[in-house]
């Protein structure tokens, strides 16, 4: 009988430690090995803090018509359809500089424009296109397929450029952001990738411009230098409070 008591006395501390550990795990004080702690609500809501201000996929717009929610500055933009997919099309002729404005005039917020586009070369001739945040003279990037460059400007003054190899006949996806910071600084970021592929983790541009971002509408431009149509789809504008 004494031997049994001695064995129980030796095991009780171990049992106590086991029960104590289980309590800590159940109440969230300790994370079991191999499990990841749950992210804080702030981190979970980080990507959800953007608010959609404008969205247009052209799926319900009549083929051949000009969407009423776009303000065409110049160019014969109209909705076309191929393989049951409707998109906004700028014809390949005439050749020129053709733009449009869309979305609300967003001010005093971070702004993101996303869209997809498709262009095609013809012989040695290649198209170009551009997109703007905050009106026609604020932040703009321009893809020059012929020179294999993307140029970033503000009020028509170059503030950066990067080499980019565009692929003819492939749908591409864009994310373009203006993120106002402290004082007069604005962070400009841009991604551009083939729509059939996963979004890259790195930004093509991630620059600080020493100017304040006033905000405004978003804009698109097409330059059909190749004499072939340029197609746009899935326009989306999102904002985030500062």
Secondary structure, DSSP 4 states (H G I P E B T S, - for coil): -HHHHHHHHHHHHHHHHHHHHHHHHHTTSSPPTT-PPPPPHHHHTTGGG-EEEEEE--TTSPTTPPPTTEEESSS--EEEEETTEEEEEE-S-S-S-EEEEEEEEE-SEEEEEEEEEE---BTTB--EEEEEESSTTSEEEEEETTTTEEEEEETTEEEEEEE----TT--EEEEEEEEE-STT-EEEEEEEEETTSPPPSS-SEEEEESS----EEEEEEEE-TTSS-EEEEEEEEEEEE-
